[in-house]
Amino acid sequence: MQTPKPPRMAAGLLMRRRRGFTLIEVIISLVILTVVLLAIGSATAGYLHAVAESDRHAAAVQLAHSRIEEARLHPDYGTLAALEGVEADFPSLPGFRRTTEVVRYGGPGAPADFTRITVTIDGPGLTRPVARTISIGAP
């Protein structure tokens, strides 16, 4: 036994089921896709900013450590004060400034004779200055 088919109505009143998406579904999909792409773009920009900031910080730390090593390997303890000063001529790091502060505690014949050297690096893109300190005892 066959099931009866619905009566055909006037053209346009009864729509046939079509495959595909409606305009509203396409618009909603595009809105969702736009939101996701904007979120990915924002996350990528934040990541790139963090990487650039990290690179500048690493360069500042390397600059401070190079000065600390220079002080540590200085051949004459008595002339460590000559390292004190401000330098700003770093071709690979434009705008960076390295300040070296040398303070001697005690003195010849004192029970504690040592020199404290603090190197501070400041420059564009650093959230705060990078500082490293070393104490060198008299020989």
MARRO-74498 format. One line per field, with one value per residue: residue number from 1; residue in three letters; x, y negated, z negated of N, C-alpha, C, CB in turn. Coordinates in Angstrom, 2 decimals. Atoms other than C-alpha are relative to their C-alpha. Glycine has a CB too. Layout:
// MARRO-74498
seq: NUM	...
type: ALA	...
nu: X	...
nv: Y	...
nw: Z	...
cau: X	...
cav: Y	...
caw: Z	...
cu: X	...
cv: Y	...
cw: Z	...
cbu: X	...
cbv: Y	...
cbw: Z	...
This chain:
// MARRO-74498
seq: 1	2	3	4	5	6	7	8	9	10	11	12	13	14	15	16	17	18	19	20	21	22	23	24	25	26	27	28	29	30	31	32	33	34	35	36	37	38	39	40	41	42	43	44	45	46	47	48	49	50	51	52	53	54	55	56	57	58	59	60	61	62	63	64	65	66	67	68	69	70	71	72	73	74	75	76	77	78	79	80	81	82	83	84	85	86	87	88	89	90	91	92	93	94	95	96	97	98	99	100	101	102	103	104	105	106	107	108	109	110	111	112	113	114	115	116	117	118	119	120	121	122	123	124	125	126	127	128	129	130	131	132	133	134	135	136	137	138	139
type: MET	GLN	THR	PRO	LYS	PRO	PRO	ARG	MET	ALA	ALA	GLY	LEU	LEU	MET	ARG	ARG	ARG	ARG	GLY	PHE	THR	LEU	ILE	GLU	VAL	ILE	ILE	SER	LEU	VAL	ILE	LEU	THR	VAL	VAL	LEU	LEU	ALA	ILE	GLY	SER	ALA	THR	ALA	GLY	TYR	LEU	HIS	ALA	VAL	ALA	GLU	SER	ASP	ARG	HIS	ALA	ALA	ALA	VAL	GLN	LEU	ALA	HIS	SER	ARG	ILE	GLU	GLU	ALA	ARG	LEU	HIS	PRO	ASP	TYR	GLY	THR	LEU	ALA	ALA	LEU	GLU	GLY	VAL	GLU	ALA	ASP	PHE	PRO	SER	LEU	PRO	GLY	PHE	ARG	ARG	THR	THR	GLU	VAL	VAL	ARG	TYR	GLY	GLY	PRO	GLY	ALA	PRO	ALA	ASP	PHE	THR	ARG	ILE	THR	VAL	THR	ILE	ASP	GLY	PRO	GLY	LEU	THR	ARG	PRO	VAL	ALA	ARG	THR	ILE	SER	ILE	GLY	ALA	PRO
nu: 0.82	-0.77	0.46	0.44	-0.86	0.76	0.47	-0.85	0.65	-0.36	-1.43	-0.55	0.54	-0.62	-1.39	-0.67	-1.18	-1.21	-1.26	-0.81	0.16	0.78	-0.80	-0.24	-1.05	-1.28	-0.39	-0.41	-1.30	-1.02	-0.22	-0.79	-1.34	-0.65	-0.36	-1.12	-1.20	-0.44	-0.62	-1.31	-0.86	-0.36	-0.93	-1.27	-0.63	-0.51	-1.14	-1.13	-0.46	-0.72	-1.27	-0.87	-0.39	-0.93	-1.27	-0.66	-0.43	-1.16	-1.13	-0.43	-0.69	-1.30	-0.82	-0.41	-0.95	-1.30	-0.71	-0.36	-1.17	-1.13	-0.45	-0.53	-1.29	-0.86	-1.29	-0.50	1.08	-0.06	0.53	1.36	0.82	-0.05	1.13	1.23	0.42	1.19	-0.27	1.24	-0.31	0.10	0.61	1.05	1.07	0.16	0.82	-0.33	-1.00	-0.57	-0.58	-0.82	-0.28	-1.05	-0.11	-0.97	0.26	-1.24	-1.16	-1.22	-0.25	1.26	0.36	0.83	-0.32	0.60	0.62	1.29	0.23	1.38	0.20	1.42	0.29	1.31	0.15	1.36	0.62	-0.17	1.04	-0.73	-1.43	-0.63	-1.16	-0.78	-1.01	-1.04	-0.95	-1.34	-0.84	-1.39	-0.89
nv: 1.17	1.22	1.13	1.06	1.18	1.21	0.67	1.11	1.30	0.95	0.22	0.95	-0.14	-1.16	-0.03	-1.29	0.00	0.16	-0.22	1.20	0.82	1.22	1.23	0.25	-0.93	0.47	1.23	-0.39	-0.67	1.02	0.76	-0.87	-0.10	1.30	0.10	-0.93	0.55	1.16	-0.51	-0.56	1.14	0.68	-0.87	0.02	1.30	-0.06	-0.91	0.68	1.04	-0.66	-0.50	1.15	0.48	-0.99	0.17	1.21	-0.28	-0.89	0.81	0.85	-0.87	-0.32	1.22	0.13	-1.08	0.26	0.99	-0.70	-0.85	0.91	0.39	-1.18	-0.34	1.18	-0.45	0.78	0.27	1.40	0.91	-0.37	1.21	0.51	-0.57	0.76	0.95	-0.28	-0.25	-0.03	-0.25	-1.41	-0.01	-1.01	0.31	1.46	0.53	-0.64	0.70	-0.84	0.79	-0.81	0.68	-0.71	0.49	-0.78	-0.07	-0.30	0.62	-0.76	-0.27	-0.15	-1.41	-0.35	0.87	-0.53	0.97	-0.44	0.59	-0.18	0.37	0.19	0.21	0.59	0.22	-0.06	-1.31	-0.70	0.41	0.58	-0.17	-1.26	0.30	-1.14	0.45	-0.95	0.49	-0.53	0.19	0.37	-1.17
nw: 0.00	-0.14	0.79	-0.91	-0.08	0.30	-1.22	-0.46	0.17	-1.05	-0.08	0.95	1.34	0.63	-0.45	0.09	0.87	-0.80	0.71	0.11	1.20	-0.16	0.12	1.42	0.45	-0.55	0.72	1.35	-0.15	-0.27	1.25	0.89	-0.58	0.22	1.41	0.23	-0.65	0.78	1.24	-0.38	-0.32	1.24	0.72	-0.73	0.27	1.37	0.01	-0.63	0.92	1.10	-0.53	-0.21	1.32	0.54	-0.70	0.51	1.36	-0.10	-0.46	1.13	0.97	-0.60	0.09	1.41	0.32	-0.64	0.83	1.23	-0.32	-0.19	1.34	0.68	-0.60	0.02	0.57	1.13	0.93	0.41	-1.03	-0.38	-0.07	-1.37	-0.74	0.29	-1.01	-0.80	-1.41	-0.77	-1.41	-0.32	-1.33	-0.16	0.96	0.05	1.09	1.27	0.80	1.06	1.08	0.91	1.26	0.74	1.37	0.76	1.43	0.73	-0.62	0.27	1.42	0.75	0.10	-1.16	-1.13	-1.23	-0.89	-0.55	-1.32	-0.45	-1.40	-0.28	-1.41	-0.26	-1.43	-0.53	-0.02	1.27	0.94	1.12	-0.23	0.40	0.84	0.49	0.95	0.38	1.01	-0.24	1.17	-0.26	0.01
cau: 0.00	1.33	1.25	-0.64	1.42	0.50	-1.51	0.47	-0.29	0.06	3.60	5.63	3.42	4.99	8.77	10.76	13.51	16.81	20.34	22.80	22.87	20.53	21.81	21.44	23.58	26.29	26.28	26.46	29.34	31.21	30.72	32.06	35.01	35.78	35.76	38.09	40.50	40.58	41.36	44.18	45.55	45.49	47.21	49.88	50.54	50.88	53.25	55.44	55.57	56.62	59.33	60.71	60.70	62.45	65.12	65.82	66.01	68.42	70.61	70.66	71.64	74.44	75.67	75.74	77.50	80.18	81.00	80.98	83.40	85.60	85.74	86.32	89.25	90.70	94.42	94.88	92.55	93.66	92.43	88.94	87.52	88.55	85.62	83.08	81.05	78.24	78.45	75.86	77.61	76.39	75.81	73.76	71.67	70.77	69.42	70.83	72.88	75.25	76.08	78.89	79.16	82.29	82.34	85.31	84.68	87.44	90.83	94.42	95.09	91.41	89.94	87.46	88.74	86.48	84.96	81.32	80.61	77.03	76.22	72.82	71.44	68.58	67.14	64.10	61.72	62.89	60.10	62.64	66.43	68.58	71.13	73.88	76.29	79.57	81.85	85.57	87.82	91.30	94.07
cav: 0.00	-3.37	-6.46	-9.31	-12.32	-15.80	-17.80	-20.24	-23.80	-26.81	-27.60	-29.33	-28.41	-25.05	-25.18	-22.14	-21.21	-22.42	-21.46	-24.14	-26.95	-29.84	-33.41	-33.72	-30.62	-32.00	-35.39	-33.78	-31.56	-34.60	-36.49	-33.53	-33.15	-36.90	-36.77	-33.74	-35.37	-38.60	-36.63	-34.78	-38.07	-39.67	-36.68	-36.71	-40.42	-39.88	-36.97	-39.00	-41.87	-39.48	-37.95	-41.37	-42.48	-39.27	-39.79	-43.34	-42.13	-39.33	-41.83	-44.12	-41.22	-40.26	-43.87	-43.95	-40.58	-41.66	-44.66	-42.46	-40.04	-42.96	-44.07	-40.55	-40.06	-43.54	-43.06	-45.79	-45.87	-49.39	-50.84	-49.30	-52.80	-53.55	-51.37	-53.79	-55.84	-55.89	-54.42	-54.86	-53.92	-50.42	-50.09	-46.91	-48.37	-51.96	-53.95	-51.61	-53.12	-51.24	-52.86	-51.39	-52.38	-51.41	-51.71	-50.62	-49.53	-49.44	-50.15	-48.99	-47.37	-47.36	-44.05	-44.13	-45.55	-44.95	-46.79	-46.53	-47.13	-47.67	-47.75	-49.14	-48.93	-51.14	-51.43	-51.55	-48.67	-47.63	-47.61	-48.35	-48.78	-45.65	-45.76	-43.30	-43.61	-41.92	-42.27	-41.84	-41.33	-42.83	-40.37
caw: 0.00	0.96	-1.24	0.27	1.38	0.13	2.60	4.67	3.81	5.98	7.08	4.40	1.46	0.82	0.93	1.69	-0.75	0.71	-0.23	-1.44	-3.96	-4.50	-4.41	-8.19	-8.77	-6.50	-8.26	-11.72	-10.54	-9.20	-12.48	-14.48	-12.08	-12.37	-16.17	-16.17	-13.68	-15.69	-18.86	-17.09	-15.72	-19.14	-20.73	-18.02	-18.53	-22.27	-21.70	-19.34	-21.83	-24.61	-22.41	-21.46	-25.11	-26.13	-23.45	-24.66	-28.26	-27.30	-25.42	-28.48	-30.76	-28.34	-28.30	-32.12	-32.35	-29.88	-32.11	-35.24	-33.54	-32.53	-36.18	-37.43	-35.05	-35.65	-36.31	-38.93	-41.96	-42.84	-39.54	-39.46	-39.96	-36.36	-35.22	-36.70	-34.26	-31.73	-28.24	-25.52	-22.28	-21.45	-17.69	-17.99	-20.85	-19.98	-22.91	-25.57	-28.38	-30.71	-34.05	-36.13	-39.77	-41.75	-45.54	-47.65	-51.22	-53.80	-52.33	-52.46	-55.83	-56.89	-58.06	-55.18	-51.92	-48.96	-46.04	-45.03	-41.35	-40.16	-36.46	-35.45	-31.93	-30.78	-27.33	-25.09	-25.46	-28.92	-31.47	-34.20	-34.29	-34.51	-37.32	-38.24	-41.17	-42.01	-45.03	-44.51	-47.50	-47.72	-46.91
cu: 0.87	-0.57	-0.40	0.95	-0.81	-0.43	0.92	-0.77	0.45	1.50	0.42	-0.54	0.63	1.42	0.55	1.22	1.24	1.22	0.78	-0.33	-0.86	0.93	0.33	1.09	1.36	0.48	0.48	1.36	1.11	0.29	0.86	1.43	0.77	0.45	1.21	1.28	0.53	0.68	1.39	0.98	0.47	1.01	1.37	0.73	0.57	1.23	1.22	0.55	0.81	1.36	0.98	0.49	1.02	1.38	0.75	0.53	1.24	1.24	0.52	0.76	1.39	0.95	0.51	1.04	1.37	0.81	0.46	1.24	1.25	0.56	0.65	1.40	0.97	1.31	0.45	-1.17	-0.07	-0.60	-1.40	-0.91	-0.01	-1.16	-1.29	-0.32	-1.25	0.43	-1.33	0.23	0.05	-0.71	-1.13	-1.18	-0.19	-0.94	0.29	1.11	0.48	0.70	0.72	0.34	0.99	0.13	0.97	-0.32	1.28	1.13	1.23	0.22	-1.25	-0.37	-0.88	0.29	-0.58	-0.65	-1.29	-0.23	-1.43	-0.11	-1.51	-0.18	-1.41	-0.10	-1.44	-0.53	0.19	-1.06	0.60	1.49	0.49	1.25	0.66	1.12	0.98	0.86	1.32	0.86	1.42	0.87	0.85
cv: -1.25	-1.10	-1.12	-1.19	-1.23	-0.69	-1.16	-1.30	-0.91	-0.26	-1.07	0.14	1.18	0.10	1.41	-0.14	-0.04	0.28	-1.32	-0.77	-1.21	-1.20	-0.29	0.92	-0.44	-1.24	0.35	0.69	-1.00	-0.83	0.82	0.10	-1.30	-0.15	0.89	-0.56	-1.23	0.43	0.56	-1.12	-0.74	0.82	-0.01	-1.31	-0.03	0.88	-0.68	-1.11	0.61	0.50	-1.16	-0.55	0.94	-0.12	-1.23	0.22	0.90	-0.76	-0.89	0.83	0.34	-1.20	-0.20	1.06	-0.23	-1.01	0.63	0.88	-0.85	-0.43	1.17	0.36	-1.17	0.35	-0.73	-0.40	-1.49	-0.96	0.40	-1.22	-0.59	0.55	-0.79	-0.97	0.45	0.16	0.08	0.32	1.50	0.12	1.01	-0.24	-1.51	-0.43	0.63	-0.78	0.91	-0.91	0.94	-0.84	0.86	-0.63	0.91	-0.12	0.40	-0.75	0.84	0.15	0.17	1.49	0.46	-1.00	0.66	-1.13	0.60	-0.76	0.33	-0.54	-0.06	-0.31	-0.54	-0.24	0.12	1.43	0.82	-0.49	-0.61	0.21	1.36	-0.36	1.30	-0.55	1.13	-0.66	0.69	-0.33	-0.37	1.25	0.07
cw: 0.00	-0.88	0.94	-0.08	-0.32	1.30	0.35	-0.14	1.14	-0.07	-0.99	-1.40	-0.73	0.53	-0.11	-0.89	0.89	-0.87	-0.04	-1.27	0.31	-0.18	-1.47	-0.53	0.50	-0.75	-1.41	0.05	0.24	-1.24	-0.96	0.51	-0.21	-1.44	-0.31	0.62	-0.73	-1.30	0.30	0.33	-1.23	-0.80	0.66	-0.25	-1.41	-0.12	0.60	-0.88	-1.15	0.46	0.18	-1.34	-0.64	0.66	-0.51	-1.42	0.01	0.47	-1.12	-1.04	0.53	-0.09	-1.43	-0.35	0.65	-0.83	-1.33	0.24	0.21	-1.35	-0.72	0.51	0.02	-0.71	-1.27	-0.91	-0.35	1.02	0.49	0.15	1.40	0.85	-0.18	1.13	0.73	1.46	0.74	1.47	0.27	1.34	0.16	-0.94	-0.10	-1.13	-1.35	-0.68	-1.12	-1.00	-0.94	-1.22	-0.79	-1.38	-0.75	-1.48	-0.71	0.66	-0.32	-1.51	-0.83	-0.05	1.17	1.10	1.25	0.78	0.54	1.30	0.43	1.42	0.24	1.48	0.12	1.49	0.45	0.01	-1.26	-0.97	-1.26	0.27	-0.49	-0.78	-0.46	-0.88	-0.29	-1.08	0.25	-1.20	0.40	-0.04	-1.25
cbu: -0.94	0.04	1.09	-1.44	0.66	0.83	-1.45	0.45	0.34	-0.80	0.42	-0.25	-1.50	-0.82	0.87	0.39	0.02	0.09	0.85	-0.21	1.37	-1.19	-0.76	-1.30	-0.30	-0.14	-1.20	-1.05	-0.04	-0.46	-1.36	-0.63	-0.09	-0.95	-1.19	-0.31	-0.31	-1.19	-0.88	-0.14	-0.72	-1.25	-0.54	-0.23	-1.02	-1.08	-0.33	-0.41	-1.21	-0.83	-0.21	-0.73	-1.24	-0.55	-0.23	-0.98	-1.14	-0.29	-0.42	-1.22	-0.82	-0.17	-0.82	-1.22	-0.56	-0.20	-0.91	-1.20	-0.27	-0.42	-1.18	-0.95	-0.21	-0.71	1.06	0.78	0.17	1.42	0.96	-0.58	0.51	1.34	-0.22	0.15	1.11	-1.06	0.84	-0.71	1.35	-0.75	1.06	0.58	0.32	-0.53	-1.42	0.41	-0.57	0.99	-1.09	1.29	-1.32	1.37	-1.42	1.45	-1.16	0.29	0.19	1.22	0.81	-1.16	-0.72	-1.52	1.56	-1.05	0.97	-1.19	1.04	-1.01	0.71	-0.60	0.17	-0.22	0.85	-0.05	0.52	1.44	-0.88	-0.43	0.79	0.34	-0.40	0.57	-0.66	0.87	-0.52	0.62	0.00	0.50	0.91
cbv: 0.01	-0.45	-0.47	-0.45	-0.12	-0.97	-0.52	0.21	-0.64	-1.32	-0.39	-1.36	0.16	1.31	-0.99	0.52	1.26	-1.42	1.13	-0.90	-0.44	-0.06	-1.19	0.19	1.42	-0.31	-1.00	0.94	1.01	-0.91	-0.36	1.41	0.32	-1.14	0.40	1.39	-0.35	-0.93	1.08	0.96	-0.95	-0.27	1.45	0.19	-1.16	0.51	1.30	-0.57	-0.80	1.17	0.74	-1.11	-0.14	1.42	-0.12	-1.19	0.68	1.17	-0.87	-0.68	1.30	0.43	-1.23	0.12	1.35	-0.52	-1.23	0.86	0.85	-1.25	-0.55	1.19	0.52	-1.21	-0.16	-1.25	0.83	-0.39	-0.05	0.96	-1.04	0.38	1.44	-0.77	-0.23	-1.14	1.32	-1.32	-0.67	0.79	0.28	1.38	0.61	-0.53	0.18	1.47	-1.33	1.06	-0.82	0.51	-0.25	-0.04	-0.05	-0.47	1.00	1.53	-1.46	-0.68	-1.08	-0.84	0.26	0.01	-0.22	1.11	-0.41	-0.25	0.54	-0.72	1.01	-1.14	1.33	-1.33	0.97	-0.59	0.76	-0.22	1.18	0.65	-1.13	0.91	-0.87	0.87	-0.49	0.43	0.26	-0.58	1.24	-1.06	-0.02
cbw: -1.20	1.47	-1.00	-0.35	1.39	-0.87	-0.18	1.47	-1.39	-0.15	1.43	0.48	0.06	0.27	-0.82	1.40	-0.95	0.61	0.67	1.22	-0.53	-1.01	0.62	-0.81	0.49	1.51	-0.06	-0.64	1.14	1.13	-0.67	-0.10	1.50	0.38	-0.90	0.59	1.44	-0.32	-0.65	1.20	0.92	-0.85	-0.07	1.51	0.19	-0.94	0.77	1.36	-0.55	-0.55	1.34	0.79	-0.91	0.19	1.51	0.02	-0.81	0.96	1.20	-0.65	-0.26	1.47	0.46	-0.93	0.45	1.44	-0.29	-0.52	1.26	0.83	-0.83	0.20	1.40	-0.70	1.03	0.48	-1.27	-0.26	1.19	-1.03	-0.99	0.66	-0.43	-1.33	1.00	-0.14	0.20	-0.13	0.39	-1.13	1.04	-0.24	-1.40	1.34	0.32	0.21	-0.57	0.58	-0.75	0.70	-0.83	0.77	-0.72	0.28	-0.32	-0.02	-0.47	0.66	-0.57	0.66	-1.31	-0.36	0.13	-0.33	1.16	-1.02	1.06	-0.95	0.99	-0.87	0.83	-0.81	0.78	1.41	1.13	-0.59	-0.38	-1.38	-0.69	1.26	-1.23	1.18	-1.31	1.23	-1.46	1.32	-0.86	-1.03	1.23
